[in-house]
Structures are given as structure tokens and as C-alpha cells.
Amino acid sequence: MSFTLYNYVLSGNCYKVRLMASLLKVSYEAVSVDFHPGKAHKQEPLLKLNPAGTLPVLVTADHEILTETQAMLVWLAQQYDVDNTWWPAHNQPQITGIMQWLAFASRLSATVGELRLHTMLNKPLDAAPTRAGAIKALRELESHLTEQRIHGHPWLAGSSPTIADIACFPYTALSPDANIEHDNYPAIRSWLHAVRCLDGFITMPGIFELHTLRNPAGADASPLSDTVA
Ligand SMILES: N[C@@H](CCC(=O)N[C@@H](CS)C(=O)NCC(=O)O)C(=O)O
């Protein structure tokens, strides 16, 4: 096996890694962790792997341990993307843009993701400021994607999909779980649809499958069409 993923099926961060691996057509061993209600990520032996007590945790075949989701996406692309398009290391300006959105993905996780855990699993949280932070982040994303579309690009950083899109997709797509709907965000809805169109796309609970979204004629929308999720 290429790597081991300590995984929880309802975690948006774990899903980022599962989705990236699927897009790159990489197989791996998934170890299911009793995140809820068992809190196994807060106990040994998981705490030995990741003292921060968070999921996912990725262990490489060389026993290297990765505990930050965005770093896992970089590692996956460096290891398995033969075309170097998901993490185009040769293109410094694009890499800089990708780094911006990887950091932004952490904001989505800390706002939308935490609010979702509060809503779904009763995680204690000061919900009002977290919700305000989530909406602020989604507005920024909407603004950037609108700008991108004006330049003819459906993606976050450049003219083709990168790990930036995969990092930001899960918690944006899952925001209705935190009672934040997508109605006010047309550019986000089109981008979510474009990601769903990618070859190798997989879902998780809370994210609809593409075939249920296709129009009756069966025609797939282009990434820049106004067909929405
Ligand atoms: N900095 C970590 C954070 C990951 C994270 O917050 N994961 C959530 C699950 S999606 C978690 O384990 N939270 C721990 C908790 O809520 O107790 C990363 O980006 O990988």
C-alpha cells in the first residue's frame, strides 16, 4: 500500500484526502477511527501519531507521519501526479496562489467545519462569531470565483484544477450541514459543479452525486456554464 489514512467518514478534512487520492487514482489503506461518539482521536494510540488529537492522519510507506490536511494534499500531488498539474511546482506564481487558498481552506475548516460539528454532533462552540466567520469566508470565495469567471477560469488558482480546489471544496460544499445554504453564492455553485465533474470525483455523506444533478437530456454542463449544483 502507498499510505495509510486514519479516517472518519463524516470528516470533511479526511474527505479531502480521500477525494485527492481518488482523482489521482491512488489506492491506500483506510483505518476507520471512532471519532464520534468514541473520541478515539483524543486517545492512544492515535494521540501518539498526532498529539494535536485531530484527523486525518496520514502515514507514508516510509513511516513519515503527516497531520495537516493541506500538507497531505501537497504530498499526494508530489508523489502521484505524473503531469504536475495539481501542484505545478515549476510555476511559482501559480504555486503562490495555491498556497493562499490552502491557508484559506484552514479558515473554512475552522469556521464552516467547526460550525458543522456544532450543528451535527453538538460540539461546544460560540456559534455566532463562528457563523459570522464562515459567511465572511464564503463571501470572499464567491468574490474571487466571480473574478476568475470573468477571466474565463472556473478554478481557484489558474486555468486548471489544483489542490487549492480540492482543499476548499469539502467545507464549502458541506456548509448546508451548518445551516448555511448556497443560494446567495452563484459563482460558488458553478465551481462546486465543476469540481463534481472531475474524472475520479467521489462523494461523502452530505455531498450529492453528480448523476442526480444532470439535466434530463443527460448533457453534462461545461465548467463555465451556469448549470448549478
Ligand atoms: N489542522 C488540522 C485540523 C483538522 C481538523 O480540525 N480535523 C477535525 C475533524 S474534520 C478534528 O479532528 N477535530 C478534532 C476535534 O474536533 O476534536 C488539519 O488541517 O488537518
The ligand as an SDF file (V2000), in Angstrom:
LIG
                    3D

 20 19  0  0  0  0  0  0  0  0999 V2000
   -5.0760   21.4010   11.4120 N   0  0  0  0  0  0  0  0  0  0  0  0
   -5.7430   20.1670   11.1260 C   0  0  0  0  0  0  0  0  0  0  0  0
   -7.1690   20.2450   11.6310 C   0  0  0  0  0  0  0  0  0  0  0  0
   -8.0030   19.0570   11.2190 C   0  0  0  0  0  0  0  0  0  0  0  0
   -9.3220   19.0370   11.9740 C   0  0  0  0  0  0  0  0  0  0  0  0
   -9.7720   20.0460   12.5640 O   0  0  0  0  0  0  0  0  0  0  0  0
   -9.9490   17.8750   11.9410 N   0  0  0  0  0  0  0  0  0  0  0  0
  -11.1660   17.7010   12.6790 C   0  0  0  0  0  0  0  0  0  0  0  0
  -12.0110   16.6290   12.0080 C   0  0  0  0  0  0  0  0  0  0  0  0
  -12.5620   17.1660   10.4080 S   0  0  0  0  0  0  0  0  0  0  0  0
  -10.8020   17.2060   14.0560 C   0  0  0  0  0  0  0  0  0  0  0  0
  -10.1090   16.2180   14.1780 O   0  0  0  0  0  0  0  0  0  0  0  0
  -11.2330   17.9010   15.1010 N   0  0  0  0  0  0  0  0  0  0  0  0
  -10.9150   17.4950   16.4320 C   0  0  0  0  0  0  0  0  0  0  0  0
  -11.9890   17.7890   17.3650 C   0  0  0  0  0  0  0  0  0  0  0  0
  -12.9220   18.4620   16.9520 O   0  0  0  0  0  0  0  0  0  0  0  0
  -11.9350   17.3150   18.4940 O   0  0  0  0  0  0  0  0  0  0  0  0
   -5.7210   19.8760    9.6150 C   0  0  0  0  0  0  0  0  0  0  0  0
   -5.8230   20.8210    8.8270 O   0  0  0  0  0  0  0  0  0  0  0  0
   -5.5840   18.7170    9.2510 O   0  0  0  0  0  0  0  0  0  0  0  0
  1  2  1  0
  2  3  1  0
  2 18  1  0
  3  4  1  0
  4  5  1  0
  5  6  2  0
  5  7  1  0
  7  8  1  0
  8  9  1  0
  8 11  1  0
  9 10  1  0
 11 12  2  0
 11 13  1  0
 13 14  1  0
 14 15  1  0
 15 16  2  0
 15 17  1  0
 18 19  2  0
 18 20  1  0
M  END
$$$$
